Amino acid sequence: NKTWGEPEEQLHERHSAEDFKTKTQDKIG
């Protein structure tokens, strides 16, 4: 994922840590 290295993506991941975990679980499930 190139977007993973983007500053905006990092800020979004930091700001929405819980949402990130939820998305990860949703992908696995």
Contacts in CASP RR format, 6 or more apart in sequence:
PFRMAT RR
TARGET T0000
AUTHOR 0000-0000-0000
METHOD contacts of the structure
MODEL  1
NKTWGEPEEQLHERHSAEDFKTKTQDKIG
3 9 0 8 1.000
13 20 0 8 1.000
END
